[in-house]
Amino acid sequence: MANSVCYATTVEGATLPVVDVTHPAFAVTVSDDELDALSEGYVLESRQRSPVPPQVVEALRRSLLGRGLLAASGTYLSGIATYLLKLGPDNLPAGAAEIDRRIAASFPALTARLRLQDMVRLLADGLAPLLRDEPERPLTLVNLAAGVAADSWNALIVLRGAGLLEHRPTSIVALDPDEAGSAFAKRALESLCAQDAPLAGVTVAFRHEPYDWSDADQLRPRLREVRADAMCAVSSEGGLFEYASDDAMVANLRALHEDTPQDTVVVGSATREGNPVRASQVGTGISTRPRTLDAFTAIVRRGGWDVGSVIARPFSYHVSLQKA
């Protein structure tokens, strides 16, 4: 299989590399000790930070990544803006400025790349034994607050590398109110499925459905459209467990519990209560909902699920869930 990078275009016409976490250009290797040191430095720096000068704010407004960060204040990063952070400083598209490279090399951007890798690992670890046991069973990946659904297509790359997708009907369902991220995801998949690309020979059906997690009743009919015989994995990277209220999380988890197969795997990232997140929220204004692991676990149990694997990172817990 060729070791070249794939590319796809956004709805605005920008050409972006397609992140493949198994490719050396995108893989992140960092030890726990290094993360701890970087986290401590980030918190210390945030306490010493002066107000941002007007000229820097103006430079951010003109920059590729800075515009997305400024627009996210008080709300959340768009799917494309989040994806740009995961490219790394050496993979930014044409038009990127020095300030973009600094943002892409920052500690929060590094942890965003690491979060994607963790989601892929949890998805692949959860699905691989099931896929080996049932080699002909269809596979559907449901992505809540999908953005560009990079965790879904990367999980397929890893599973394909393990020889678990040959001749298997495969699909991705992207649930997100934003169409721009899903449009890029569809084009990224087409690029990945081309000759000599990582998913060459794998047929992946892709469907985008608008979805607002504040009304979980919308989720049920979308889940019922998934093939009844399909193996199902649900992911929400930087989405439901980071921004939704407790009640919205419970309602969505109950819908997932009742309208997916018993062996469904759920993975996601949950904002972690602690000094790094407090420093980040002061600096960016992005409105995630920090929780302790115990508090998150209690919410999950109300929704009918148990927490399985947990990867603790400075800004978030990356978790897998199984039906209780």
C-alpha positions as CSV (number, residue, x, y, z in Angstrom):
1,M,0.0,0.0,0.0
2,A,1.4,3.4,-0.9
3,N,2.7,5.6,1.8
4,S,1.6,8.8,0.3
5,V,-0.8,11.3,2.0
6,C,-4.4,11.6,0.6
7,Y,-6.1,14.9,0.1
8,A,-9.7,16.2,-0.1
9,T,-11.4,19.5,-0.6
10,T,-13.7,21.5,1.7
11,V,-17.0,23.1,0.5
12,E,-15.0,26.4,0.4
13,G,-12.5,24.9,-2.0
14,A,-9.5,24.4,0.4
15,T,-7.5,21.3,-0.2
16,L,-6.6,19.6,3.0
17,P,-4.6,16.4,3.8
18,V,-6.7,13.5,5.0
19,V,-5.4,12.6,8.5
20,D,-4.4,8.9,8.8
21,V,-3.2,8.2,12.3
22,T,-1.2,5.2,11.1
23,H,0.8,7.4,8.8
24,P,4.1,8.9,10.1
25,A,3.1,12.4,9.0
26,F,0.2,12.4,11.5
27,A,1.1,9.9,14.2
28,V,1.7,11.4,17.7
29,T,4.1,9.8,20.2
30,V,4.3,11.3,23.6
31,S,4.9,9.8,27.0
32,D,2.8,10.3,30.1
33,D,5.7,12.1,31.8
34,E,6.1,14.4,28.8
35,L,2.3,15.1,28.9
36,D,2.4,15.9,32.6
37,A,5.3,18.3,32.1
38,L,3.6,20.0,29.2
39,S,0.4,20.3,31.1
40,E,2.1,21.9,34.1
41,G,3.8,24.4,31.8
42,Y,0.5,25.2,30.1
43,V,-1.2,25.9,33.4
44,L,1.7,28.0,34.7
45,E,1.9,30.0,31.4
46,S,-1.9,30.7,31.5
47,R,-1.5,32.2,35.0
48,Q,1.2,34.6,33.8
49,R,-0.6,35.4,30.5
50,S,-1.3,39.1,29.8
51,P,-4.3,40.4,27.8
52,V,-3.9,39.7,24.1
53,P,-2.8,42.8,22.3
54,P,-5.1,44.2,19.6
55,Q,-2.6,43.5,16.9
56,V,-2.4,39.8,17.8
57,V,-6.3,39.6,17.8
58,E,-6.2,41.1,14.3
59,A,-3.6,38.6,13.2
60,L,-5.8,35.8,14.6
61,R,-8.8,37.1,12.7
62,R,-6.8,36.9,9.4
63,S,-5.3,33.5,10.1
64,L,-6.7,30.1,9.1
65,L,-6.8,28.5,12.6
66,G,-7.2,31.7,14.5
67,R,-10.6,32.6,12.9
68,G,-12.0,29.3,14.0
69,L,-10.8,29.7,17.6
70,L,-12.2,33.2,17.9
71,A,-15.6,32.1,16.5
72,A,-15.7,29.3,19.1
73,S,-15.6,31.7,22.1
74,G,-18.7,31.0,24.2
75,T,-19.7,28.1,22.0
76,Y,-17.8,25.3,20.3
77,L,-15.3,24.7,17.5
78,S,-16.7,23.8,14.1
79,G,-15.9,20.5,12.6
80,I,-13.5,21.9,10.1
81,A,-11.8,24.2,12.6
82,T,-11.3,21.2,14.9
83,Y,-9.9,19.2,12.1
84,L,-7.4,21.9,11.2
85,L,-5.9,21.6,14.7
86,K,-5.3,17.9,14.1
87,L,-3.2,18.4,11.0
88,G,-0.1,19.3,12.9
89,P,2.2,22.3,12.2
90,D,3.9,20.5,9.2
91,N,0.7,19.6,7.4
92,L,-1.2,22.9,7.2
93,P,-2.6,23.9,3.8
94,A,-1.5,26.6,1.5
95,G,-2.2,30.1,2.9
96,A,-1.3,29.1,6.5
97,A,0.7,31.8,8.3
98,E,3.4,31.6,11.0
99,I,0.7,32.2,13.7
100,D,-1.2,29.1,12.3
101,R,1.9,27.0,12.7
102,R,2.3,28.2,16.3
103,I,-1.4,27.3,17.1
104,A,-1.0,23.9,15.4
105,A,2.1,23.2,17.5
106,S,0.5,24.3,20.8
107,F,-0.3,22.0,23.7
108,P,-4.1,22.1,23.1
109,A,-3.6,21.2,19.5
110,L,-1.3,18.3,20.4
111,T,-3.9,16.9,22.8
112,A,-6.5,17.2,20.1
113,R,-4.4,15.0,17.8
114,L,-3.8,12.6,20.7
115,R,-7.6,12.5,21.4
116,L,-8.2,11.4,17.8
117,Q,-5.6,8.6,18.2
118,D,-7.2,7.5,21.4
119,M,-10.7,7.4,19.9
120,V,-9.4,5.3,17.0
121,R,-7.7,2.9,19.4
122,L,-10.8,2.5,21.6
123,L,-13.0,1.9,18.5
124,A,-10.6,-0.7,17.0
125,D,-10.0,-2.5,20.3
126,G,-13.8,-2.7,20.9
127,L,-14.7,-3.9,17.4
128,A,-11.8,-6.2,16.5
129,P,-12.9,-9.2,18.6
130,L,-16.5,-8.9,17.3
131,L,-15.4,-8.6,13.7
132,R,-13.1,-11.7,14.0
133,D,-16.0,-13.7,15.4
134,E,-18.4,-12.7,12.6
135,P,-16.5,-12.2,9.4
136,E,-19.5,-11.6,7.2
137,R,-21.6,-9.3,9.5
138,P,-22.1,-5.7,8.2
139,L,-20.5,-2.9,10.2
140,T,-22.0,0.5,10.8
141,L,-20.2,3.4,12.5
142,V,-22.5,6.0,14.0
143,N,-20.8,9.3,14.7
144,L,-22.6,11.7,17.1
145,A,-21.6,15.4,16.6
146,A,-19.5,14.0,13.8
147,G,-17.6,17.1,12.6
148,V,-15.6,15.5,9.8
149,A,-15.9,12.0,11.4
150,A,-12.1,11.5,11.3
151,D,-12.3,8.9,14.2
152,S,-14.7,6.8,12.1
153,W,-12.6,6.7,8.9
154,N,-9.4,6.2,10.9
155,A,-10.9,3.3,12.8
156,L,-11.7,1.7,9.4
157,I,-8.1,2.2,8.3
158,V,-6.8,0.4,11.4
159,L,-9.4,-2.4,11.0
160,R,-8.6,-2.8,7.3
161,G,-4.9,-3.1,8.2
162,A,-5.9,-6.0,10.5
163,G,-7.7,-7.7,7.7
164,L,-11.1,-7.3,9.2
165,L,-13.0,-5.4,6.5
166,E,-12.5,-7.6,3.4
167,H,-15.9,-8.2,1.7
168,R,-17.8,-6.7,4.6
169,P,-20.6,-4.2,4.0
170,T,-19.5,-1.0,5.8
171,S,-21.1,2.3,6.4
172,I,-20.7,5.5,8.4
173,V,-23.7,7.6,9.6
174,A,-22.7,11.2,10.5
175,L,-25.1,12.9,12.8
176,D,-24.4,16.6,13.0
177,P,-26.2,19.9,12.4
178,D,-23.3,21.2,10.3
179,E,-23.2,19.9,6.7
180,A,-19.7,21.3,5.9
181,G,-17.8,18.8,8.0
182,S,-19.8,15.8,6.6
183,A,-19.2,17.1,3.0
184,F,-15.5,17.0,3.7
185,A,-15.8,13.6,5.3
186,K,-17.5,12.1,2.2
187,R,-14.7,13.5,0.0
188,A,-12.0,12.2,2.4
189,L,-13.5,8.7,2.2
190,E,-13.6,8.8,-1.6
191,S,-9.9,9.7,-1.5
192,L,-9.1,7.0,1.0
193,C,-10.9,4.4,-1.0
194,A,-9.1,5.2,-4.3
195,Q,-6.5,2.9,-5.8
196,D,-3.4,2.3,-3.7
197,A,-5.0,4.4,-0.8
198,P,-5.4,3.0,2.7
199,L,-9.0,1.8,2.1
200,A,-8.6,0.7,-1.5
201,G,-11.0,-2.2,-2.2
202,V,-13.3,-1.3,0.7
203,T,-16.7,0.0,-0.1
204,V,-17.9,2.5,2.5
205,A,-21.4,4.0,2.3
206,F,-21.6,7.4,3.9
207,R,-24.7,9.2,5.1
208,H,-25.1,12.6,6.8
209,E,-28.2,13.3,8.9
210,P,-28.8,16.6,10.7
211,Y,-29.1,16.0,14.4
212,D,-29.4,18.1,17.6
213,W,-28.6,16.1,20.7
214,S,-31.0,18.3,22.8
215,D,-33.9,16.3,21.3
216,A,-32.9,12.7,21.7
217,D,-36.2,11.5,20.2
218,Q,-34.7,12.5,16.8
219,L,-32.0,9.9,17.4
220,R,-34.2,6.9,17.6
221,P,-35.5,6.8,14.0
222,R,-32.0,7.4,12.7
223,L,-30.7,4.4,14.6
224,R,-33.6,2.3,13.3
225,E,-32.4,3.0,9.8
226,V,-29.2,1.1,10.5
227,R,-29.3,-2.5,9.2
228,A,-30.8,-4.8,11.8
229,D,-28.1,-7.4,11.3
230,A,-25.2,-4.8,11.5
231,M,-22.5,-4.6,14.1
232,C,-22.6,-1.1,15.5
233,A,-20.1,1.3,17.0
234,V,-21.0,4.8,18.2
235,S,-18.4,7.5,18.7
236,S,-18.6,11.2,19.8
237,E,-15.1,12.7,19.9
238,G,-15.2,16.2,21.3
239,G,-19.0,16.2,21.2
240,L,-21.8,14.8,23.3
241,F,-19.9,14.1,26.5
242,E,-18.0,17.4,26.3
243,Y,-20.7,19.9,25.7
244,A,-24.2,18.4,26.5
245,S,-26.0,18.7,29.8
246,D,-26.4,15.8,32.1
247,D,-30.0,15.2,31.1
248,A,-29.2,15.4,27.4
249,M,-26.4,12.9,27.8
250,V,-28.8,10.5,29.7
251,A,-31.5,10.9,27.0
252,N,-29.1,10.1,24.2
253,L,-27.5,7.2,26.0
254,R,-30.9,5.7,26.7
255,A,-31.8,6.0,23.0
256,L,-28.6,4.3,22.1
257,H,-29.2,1.6,24.7
258,E,-32.7,0.8,23.4
259,D,-32.2,1.1,19.7
260,T,-28.8,-0.5,19.0
261,P,-27.7,-4.2,19.1
262,Q,-26.6,-5.6,22.5
263,D,-22.9,-5.8,21.5
264,T,-22.8,-2.1,20.5
265,V,-19.6,-0.3,21.4
266,V,-19.7,3.4,22.4
267,V,-16.6,5.6,22.7
268,G,-16.2,9.2,23.4
269,S,-14.2,12.0,25.1
270,A,-15.5,13.7,28.3
271,T,-14.1,17.0,29.5
272,R,-12.0,16.4,32.6
273,E,-12.4,18.6,35.6
274,G,-9.0,20.1,36.5
275,N,-6.5,23.0,36.2
276,P,-5.7,22.5,32.5
277,V,-9.3,22.7,31.5
278,R,-9.9,25.8,33.7
279,A,-6.8,27.4,32.0
280,S,-8.1,26.5,28.6
281,Q,-11.6,27.9,29.2
282,V,-10.2,31.2,30.4
283,G,-8.0,31.4,27.4
284,T,-10.4,30.3,24.7
285,G,-13.9,30.8,26.1
286,I,-15.0,27.4,24.7
287,S,-17.9,26.2,26.7
288,T,-17.3,22.5,27.5
289,R,-18.7,21.0,30.7
290,P,-15.9,19.6,32.9
291,R,-16.7,16.6,35.1
292,T,-14.9,14.3,37.4
293,L,-14.7,10.7,36.3
294,D,-17.0,9.6,39.1
295,A,-19.6,12.2,38.0
296,F,-19.3,11.1,34.4
297,T,-19.7,7.5,35.4
298,A,-22.9,8.2,37.4
299,I,-24.4,9.9,34.4
300,V,-23.5,7.0,32.1
301,R,-25.1,4.6,34.5
302,R,-28.3,6.6,34.4
303,G,-28.3,6.1,30.7
304,G,-28.0,2.3,31.0
305,W,-24.3,1.9,30.3
306,D,-21.1,1.0,32.1
307,V,-17.7,2.6,31.7
308,G,-15.1,0.2,30.4
309,S,-11.7,1.4,29.3
310,V,-10.5,4.9,30.4
311,I,-7.6,6.8,29.0
312,A,-6.9,9.9,31.2
313,R,-5.5,12.9,29.3
314,P,-4.9,16.5,30.6
315,F,-8.1,17.9,29.1
316,S,-10.3,14.9,28.9
317,Y,-11.1,11.3,29.7
318,H,-11.3,9.0,26.6
319,V,-13.7,6.2,27.4
320,S,-15.4,3.2,26.0
321,L,-18.9,2.1,27.2
322,Q,-20.8,-1.2,27.2
323,K,-24.5,-1.8,27.9
324,A,-25.2,-2.5,31.5
